[in-house]
Amino acid sequence: MSGTQLEQGARLALGEFASAVEERMQALVRARFADRLLARDDSLWGDDAARRSVARNRLGWVDSPARMRRNLDTFAPLVEGARSRGVRSVLLLGMGGSSLAPEVLMRTRASRPESPALTVLDSTSPEAVRAALAAYDPRTTLVLVASKSGGTIEVSAFERACFARAREAFGDDAGQGFVAITDGGTALEQLATEQRYARTLTNVPDIGGRYSVLSYFGLAPAALIGIAPAELCDSALAEREAFRNEGGAALAIGAALGTLALAGRDKLTLILSPPLAAFGAWIEQLVAESTGKDGRGILPVDGERLGAPEAYGADRVFVGMSLGDPEPATSSALDALQAAGHPVIRWQRRSIEQLGAEFMRWELITAVAGAVIGVDPFDEPNVAEAKAATKAVLEQVRERGSFPANPPAASDGALELHTAPTLAVEGGDARAWARSLLSLTRPGDYAAILAFLQRTDARHAALDRIRHAWRGAVRVATTIGYGPRYLHSTGQLHKGGPPTGVFLQLTVEDGDEPIPGEAYGFRTLRDAQAAGDLEVLAKHGLRAVRIHVRGDLEAGLASLAEAFEAAAS
């Protein structure tokens, strides 16, 4: 089968899986899935009362573009207020859905000269916090504090650090440089009142964080940096209307991804044209956190270098998205993958003004795929485990005054190996550890690099070397996640999805930065998050190790990359 061309420009080339996907799609059409989803039917993901209750309280995203379109007058005072204060930059404090969507908007749309630039802080790395605070000028910066729950530990810590600096500059008027985005009745809403924030944008409560881009969480930052909320809403509404027509492209793609996952093709490999590259992290959270539970899931693979067909195992499905015509080399590579029997789905958007439609399409795709594989796409039951483990470590710090000692199992210069007692990673040097991890990785698995450090181009390049050495040696899908943001993203799939992950956690030493009002600083918070996550992975019987880098981080990561490349060869 050369491929099925759908309305809205999507093309599905599914090979041996085409008939199964067609049957699934026709079943969804007969069940009136599209109409029922748009009518917010909470039974689409199962009749279990608990599931239906979750869905009932998380389907507000379906109507959010229309609701926001009716409330556009909310944004003009926000923008005008920033202009009158002389705001030249916006600093968004968020985590997960409240930070990833604004980051996509920031990186895909060039800032207008007359609009402020946007910076996102969603890392507890002391280095990241120091850099954000060093660039933060309370006189010319508007701080957006974004948290659906209003109690996210990272966002609370960021807010304390920024507010302390603003208070030094403006005293009791410090809150006039802050805007809260949260649900009604949260601790953040109360804090904003007490500290006299300039404004609080109260979101409707029936939208989950990862589905919140077309609500205040995404549209307020968009408005501030010069992107018209109406533009995002209108293109999203056009996509929604196309879905009403027997599901459009979104129903077919969701049916395909779900059916392929059930057949073992559960590694959704994203091939994004450069203007859309930032979209990958947002898709990663949406799909992984929504589908990864009950031992099932679809793993999004973002940022892997596109390879020849023989570089991949039989667990892949490729999705190519481009702005305008794709690059010829990318088209040729996807053609080769299709000819080799790999399922390939691709589409393009005419202009960046269709970004809102792309957000809506992926939300619809994910809701359909969740129904096909039989999971509730709106809960995140395993995310709380890592939070609880982090809290327990922090309680120990408060009681003992220091971080629990954790001697390494082995050392190699600046690199230290830490393993769970049940995991056999052997050898006295990094090359031996890499060989052991490669040998633990089987066909159909995935390798996840979990880096609790501040991202830079050089550091990411070193991690990229590790991932591609791993893929080259054993032909498995690979991911790179930065802590703690991945805990609110792929972290759910790691623990709740198929037990097929092999996890390499990386921790570092980079000084500290205090958290006002706390007995510990950002380094302790970050290290507690890393320790908690490793503990939960081990509790689930998953294959996870930590390598700690002492001293020069760039040199340590380069050494580790060399070890993996040598082991892979």
C-alpha positions in Angstrom: 0.0 0.0 0.0 1.6 3.2 -1.1 -0.4 5.4 1.3 -3.8 6.8 2.1 -4.3 10.5 1.4 -6.7 12.1 3.9 -8.3 15.5 4.0 -6.2 18.2 5.6 -3.1 16.9 3.8 -2.2 13.9 6.0 -0.9 10.7 4.3 -0.8 7.3 6.1 1.4 4.6 4.6 0.9 1.6 7.0 1.9 -1.4 5.0 0.8 -4.7 6.5 -1.1 -2.8 9.2 -3.4 -0.8 6.8 -6.4 -3.1 7.0 -6.3 -3.4 10.8 -6.2 0.4 11.1 -9.0 0.8 8.5 -11.2 -1.6 10.5 -10.4 0.3 13.7 -11.2 3.6 12.1 -14.5 2.4 10.7 -15.5 1.0 14.1 -14.8 4.4 15.6 -16.9 6.1 12.9 -19.8 3.6 13.6 -19.5 4.4 17.3 -19.8 8.1 16.5 -16.6 8.7 18.4 -15.9 12.1 17.0 -19.4 13.5 17.8 -19.3 11.9 21.2 -15.9 13.4 22.1 -17.0 16.8 21.0 -20.1 16.4 23.2 -17.7 15.5 26.1 -19.0 11.9 26.5 -17.0 10.6 29.4 -17.7 6.9 28.6 -15.4 6.8 25.6 -12.5 5.5 27.6 -14.5 2.8 29.6 -17.5 2.4 31.8 -15.5 2.2 35.0 -16.9 4.9 37.4 -13.5 6.2 38.4 -12.4 6.6 34.9 -15.6 8.3 33.9 -15.2 10.7 36.8 -11.7 11.7 35.8 -12.7 12.2 32.1 -15.8 14.2 33.1 -13.5 16.7 34.9 -10.8 16.8 32.2 -12.6 17.4 29.0 -12.8 21.2 29.1 -10.0 21.4 26.4 -12.6 20.3 23.8 -14.4 23.6 24.2 -11.5 25.8 25.4 -10.8 27.5 22.0 -14.4 28.6 21.7 -14.5 29.8 25.3 -11.3 31.7 25.0 -12.5 33.2 21.7 -15.5 34.7 23.6 -13.2 36.1 26.3 -10.5 37.8 24.2 -11.1 41.1 26.1 -9.2 39.4 29.0 -5.9 39.8 27.2 -5.9 43.4 26.2 -5.6 44.7 29.8 -2.8 42.2 30.5 -0.8 43.4 27.5 -1.5 47.1 28.1 -0.6 46.8 31.7 2.8 45.3 30.8 3.3 48.0 28.2 2.5 50.8 30.7 5.0 49.3 33.2 7.8 49.3 30.5 8.0 45.5 30.5 10.7 44.3 28.2 10.8 40.6 29.2 8.5 38.0 30.5 9.7 35.3 32.9 7.4 32.3 33.1 7.7 30.0 36.2 6.1 26.7 35.4 6.4 22.9 35.1 5.0 20.4 32.6 2.0 21.6 30.7 2.2 25.1 32.1 5.7 25.6 30.7 6.1 23.4 27.6 3.3 25.1 25.6 4.7 28.6 26.1 8.1 27.3 25.3 6.8 26.0 21.9 5.2 29.4 21.2 8.5 31.2 22.2 10.7 29.0 20.0 8.4 28.7 16.9 7.3 32.3 16.6 9.8 35.1 16.4 9.2 37.8 19.0 7.9 41.1 17.5 10.2 44.0 18.1 7.6 45.9 20.1 6.8 42.8 22.3 8.6 41.4 25.3 10.9 38.4 25.0 9.8 35.2 26.9 12.0 33.1 29.1 10.8 29.9 30.7 12.2 28.6 34.0 11.3 24.9 34.6 14.5 23.5 36.0 15.6 23.1 39.6 19.2 23.0 38.6 21.0 25.7 40.7 22.8 26.7 37.5 19.5 27.3 35.7 18.0 29.2 38.6 21.1 31.4 39.0 21.0 32.2 35.3 17.3 33.1 35.4 17.8 35.3 38.5 20.9 37.0 37.0 18.8 38.0 34.0 15.8 39.0 36.0 15.3 42.8 36.4 12.2 43.4 38.5 11.9 46.9 36.9 11.4 45.6 33.4 10.3 42.0 33.8 6.8 40.6 34.2 6.8 37.2 36.1 4.1 34.7 35.2 3.6 32.1 37.9 1.8 29.2 36.3 0.5 26.2 38.1 -2.8 24.4 37.7 -2.7 22.9 41.2 -1.3 26.0 42.7 1.0 23.9 44.8 3.7 22.5 42.4 6.9 22.4 44.5 9.2 23.6 41.8 7.0 26.6 40.9 6.6 27.5 44.5 10.4 27.5 44.9 10.9 29.6 41.8 8.3 32.1 42.9 9.9 32.5 46.3 13.3 33.2 44.8 11.9 35.8 42.3 9.6 37.5 44.8 12.4 37.9 47.3 14.4 39.8 44.6 11.4 41.9 43.6 10.8 42.8 47.3 14.3 44.1 47.6 13.6 46.4 44.7 10.0 47.5 45.4 9.1 46.5 49.0 5.4 46.0 49.5 4.7 46.8 45.8 6.7 43.8 44.6 3.6 41.9 43.6 2.8 44.4 40.9 5.3 42.7 38.7 3.7 39.3 39.0 0.7 37.6 37.4 -0.7 34.2 38.5 -2.3 31.6 36.2 -4.0 28.9 38.1 -7.3 27.2 38.9 -9.8 28.7 41.3 -9.4 28.1 45.0 -5.7 27.1 44.9 -2.9 28.1 47.3 -1.4 30.2 44.4 -4.6 32.2 44.0 -4.5 32.9 47.7 -0.8 33.8 47.6 -1.5 36.2 44.7 -4.1 38.0 46.7 -1.9 38.2 49.8 1.1 39.5 47.9 -1.0 41.9 45.7 -0.2 40.4 42.3 -1.1 42.7 39.4 -3.5 40.1 38.1 -4.7 36.5 38.6 -6.0 34.6 35.6 -8.3 31.8 36.8 -8.6 28.9 34.5 -11.6 26.6 34.3 -10.9 23.6 36.5 -11.9 20.9 33.9 -8.7 21.1 31.8 -5.7 19.0 32.6 -2.3 20.6 32.6 -1.0 18.9 29.4 -4.2 19.8 27.5 -4.1 23.4 28.6 -2.3 25.2 25.8 -5.5 26.8 24.4 -6.5 28.2 27.8 -5.0 31.0 29.8 -1.8 28.8 30.4 -0.8 29.1 26.8 -2.8 32.1 25.5 -1.7 34.6 28.1 2.0 34.1 27.4 1.2 34.2 23.7 -0.6 37.5 24.0 2.3 39.1 25.9 4.9 38.1 23.2 2.7 39.4 20.4 0.9 36.3 19.2 -2.8 37.0 18.8 -4.9 34.5 20.9 -7.6 34.8 18.3 -5.3 33.4 15.7 -4.5 30.3 17.8 -8.1 29.8 18.7 -9.5 30.2 15.2 -7.1 27.6 13.7 -7.8 25.2 16.6 -11.6 25.6 16.0 -11.1 24.9 12.3 -9.3 21.6 13.2 -12.1 20.8 15.7 -14.7 21.3 13.0 -12.8 19.0 10.6 -12.8 16.4 13.4 -16.6 16.7 13.5 -16.6 15.4 9.9 -16.2 11.7 10.8 -13.0 12.5 12.6 -10.9 14.0 9.8 -7.2 13.4 9.9 -7.0 13.3 13.7 -9.3 10.3 14.0 -7.4 8.3 11.4 -4.0 9.2 12.9 -5.2 8.4 16.5 -6.6 5.1 15.3 -3.4 4.3 13.5 -1.1 5.1 16.5 -3.3 3.1 18.9 -3.6 0.1 16.6 0.1 0.1 15.8 0.9 0.3 19.5 -1.2 -2.8 20.2 0.7 -4.6 17.4 4.1 -3.8 19.0 4.8 -0.6 17.0 4.7 1.6 20.1 7.7 3.9 19.6 6.3 7.0 18.0 9.3 8.5 16.3 8.9 12.2 15.5 10.5 13.7 12.4 9.9 17.4 12.7 11.1 20.1 10.3 13.4 22.7 11.9 10.7 25.4 12.4 8.5 22.8 14.3 11.3 21.2 16.2 10.3 22.7 19.5 6.9 21.0 19.2 8.5 17.7 20.0 8.8 18.2 23.8 5.2 19.2 24.0 4.0 16.2 22.0 6.2 14.0 24.1 4.5 15.1 27.4 1.0 14.9 25.9 1.3 11.4 24.4 3.6 9.8 27.1 1.8 11.1 30.1 -1.6 10.4 28.6 -1.1 6.9 27.3 1.6 5.4 29.6 -0.3 3.5 32.2 -1.8 0.1 33.1 1.3 -1.6 31.5 0.5 0.0 28.1 1.6 3.1 26.4 3.0 4.9 23.3 6.6 6.2 23.7 7.3 9.4 21.8 10.8 9.6 20.5 11.9 13.2 20.0 15.2 14.4 18.7 16.7 11.2 17.4 18.8 11.6 14.2 17.0 10.2 11.2 18.7 7.0 10.1 18.6 4.3 7.5 15.9 1.6 7.8 18.4 -0.9 9.2 19.0 1.4 12.2 15.6 0.6 13.6 13.8 -2.4 15.1 10.3 -3.6 14.4 8.7 -1.4 17.1 8.7 2.0 15.3 6.1 4.2 13.6 7.4 7.4 12.1 5.4 10.7 12.0 6.8 13.4 9.8 5.5 17.0 10.3 6.8 20.0 8.3 6.0 23.6 7.8 5.6 23.9 4.0 7.3 21.3 1.9 9.6 19.0 3.8 13.3 19.0 3.0 14.2 16.6 0.1 16.6 14.6 2.2 13.9 14.0 4.9 11.3 13.0 2.3 13.8 10.5 0.8 14.6 9.0 4.2 10.9 8.6 5.0 10.3 7.1 1.6 13.1 4.5 2.3 11.6 3.7 5.7 8.2 3.2 4.1 9.7 1.0 1.4 11.4 -1.1 4.1 8.0 -1.8 5.7 8.0 0.7 8.5 4.7 2.6 9.0 5.0 6.2 8.0 2.5 9.0 8.7 3.2 12.5 7.4 1.6 15.9 6.9 2.5 19.5 6.6 1.1 22.9 7.6 1.1 25.8 5.2 2.1 28.5 7.7 3.0 29.0 11.3 -0.4 30.7 11.8 -1.8 27.1 11.9 -0.1 26.4 15.1 -3.3 26.3 17.1 -4.7 23.7 14.7 -1.6 21.5 15.4 -2.1 21.8 19.1 -5.8 20.7 18.7 -4.9 17.9 16.3 -2.5 16.3 18.7 -4.9 16.6 21.6 -7.6 14.8 19.5 -5.1 12.2 18.3 -4.1 11.4 21.9 -7.7 11.1 23.1 -8.4 8.7 20.2 -5.2 6.6 20.7 -5.9 6.3 24.4 -9.4 4.8 23.7 -7.9 2.4 21.2 -5.2 1.0 23.6 -7.7 1.0 26.5 -6.3 3.6 28.9 -7.6 6.8 30.5 -5.7 9.6 28.7 -6.5 12.2 31.4 -5.1 10.8 34.6 -1.4 10.4 35.7 -1.5 7.9 38.5 2.3 7.3 38.7 3.4 10.9 38.7 2.5 11.2 42.4 4.9 8.3 43.3 8.0 10.4 42.4 6.6 13.4 44.2 6.0 11.4 47.4 9.5 9.9 47.2 11.0 13.4 46.8 9.0 14.7 49.7 10.3 11.8 51.9 13.9 12.6 51.0 13.3 16.3 51.8 11.8 15.4 55.2 15.0 13.4 56.0 17.0 16.5 55.1 14.9 18.7 57.4 15.3 16.1 60.2 19.0 15.3 59.8 20.3 18.5 58.3 22.0 16.9 55.4 21.3 14.7 52.4 21.4 10.9 53.0 24.8 9.4 52.2 24.8 7.1 49.1 28.3 5.6 48.5 28.9 4.6 44.9 29.2 1.0 43.7 32.2 1.8 41.6 34.2 4.9 40.4 36.1 5.8 37.3 37.8 9.2 37.7 35.1 11.8 37.9 32.3 9.3 37.2 30.6 7.3 40.0 28.2 4.4 39.5 25.1 3.9 41.7 22.9 0.9 41.1 19.9 -0.8 42.7 20.8 -4.0 44.6 18.9 -6.1 42.1 20.6 -4.8 39.0 23.7 -6.4 37.7 25.9 -3.6 36.2 29.4 -4.8 36.5 32.9 -3.5 35.9 35.4 -1.0 37.3 35.2 1.7 34.6 32.7 3.6 32.5 33.4 1.5 29.4 32.4 -1.7 31.3 29.3 0.0 32.7 28.3 1.0 29.2 28.8 -2.5 27.9 26.7 -3.8 30.8 23.9 -1.4 30.0 23.9 -2.3 26.3 23.8 -6.0 27.2 20.7 -5.3 29.4 18.9 -3.7 26.5 16.7 -6.1 24.4 14.8 -5.8 21.2 11.6 -3.8 21.8 13.1 -1.9 24.7 13.9 1.7 24.9 16.9 3.6 26.5 16.1 6.7 28.5 18.8 9.2 29.5 17.5 11.2 32.5 19.8 14.2 33.1 19.4 16.3 36.2 21.5 19.2 34.9 21.2 22.5 33.1 21.0 21.9 29.4 23.5 23.6 27.1 24.3 22.9 23.5 27.6 21.2 24.4 26.1 19.0 27.1 23.2 18.0 24.9 25.6 17.1 22.2 27.4 14.7 24.6 24.1 13.1 25.6 23.2 12.9 21.9 26.4 10.9 21.4 25.4 8.5 24.1 21.8 8.0 22.7 23.0 7.3 19.2 25.8 4.9 20.3 23.1 3.1 22.3 20.8 3.0 19.3 23.5 2.0 16.9 24.6 -0.9 19.1 21.2 -2.5 19.9 18.7 -0.8 17.5 16.4 0.5 20.3 14.5 3.7 20.6 16.2 6.3 22.7 15.0 9.4 24.6 16.7 12.3 26.5 14.8 13.9 29.4 16.0 16.7 31.6 15.0 16.5 35.3 12.7 17.5 36.9 10.7 18.4 33.8 10.5 14.8 32.5 9.0 13.7 35.8 5.9 15.6 34.6 6.1 14.1 31.1 7.6 10.8 30.2 8.0 10.0 33.9 4.4 8.6 33.9 5.1 6.3 31.1 8.4 5.1 32.6 6.6 3.7 35.6 3.1 3.1 34.3 3.8 1.9 30.8 5.3 -1.3 29.5 8.3 -2.4 31.6 10.7 -2.0 28.6 12.8 0.9 29.6 16.5 0.9 30.5 17.3 4.1 32.4 20.5 6.0 32.8 20.2 8.8 35.3 22.8 11.5 35.4 23.5 13.8 38.4 26.1 16.5 38.8 27.6 19.0 41.3 27.0 22.6 40.5 26.9 24.6 43.8 23.6 25.7 45.3 21.1 28.5 45.3 18.9 29.2 48.3 15.2 28.8 48.4 13.8 31.6 50.6 12.0 30.3 53.6 13.4 26.7 53.3 16.1 25.0 55.2 17.4 23.5 51.9 18.4 25.0 48.5 17.7 24.2 44.9 20.5 21.7 44.7 19.0 19.6 47.5 15.6 19.9 45.9 17.0 18.7 42.5 19.0 15.9 44.1 15.9 14.8 46.1 13.9 14.6 42.9 16.6 12.5 41.3 16.9 10.2 44.3 13.1 9.8 44.5 12.7 9.0 40.9 15.5 6.4 41.0 13.9 4.8 44.0 10.5 4.5 42.4 12.0 3.1 39.2 13.8 0.4 41.3 10.6 -0.3 43.3 8.9 -1.1 40.0 11.7 -3.6 39.2 12.9 -1.5 36.2 16.5 -1.4 35.0 17.9 1.9 36.2 21.3 3.1 37.2 22.8 6.5 38.2 26.1 7.9 37.1 27.2 10.9 39.1 29.6 13.4 37.5 32.1 15.1 39.9 34.1 18.2 39.0 34.2 19.4 35.4 30.8 18.5 33.9 31.7 18.9 30.3 34.7 16.7 30.6 32.8 14.1 32.6 30.0 13.9 30.0 32.5 13.7 27.1 34.3 10.8 28.9 31.0 9.0 29.4 30.1 9.5 25.7 33.4 8.1 24.7 32.8 5.1 26.9 29.5 4.4 25.2 30.9 4.8 21.7 33.7 2.4 22.5 31.3 -0.1 24.0 29.0 0.2 21.0 31.8 -0.4 18.6 
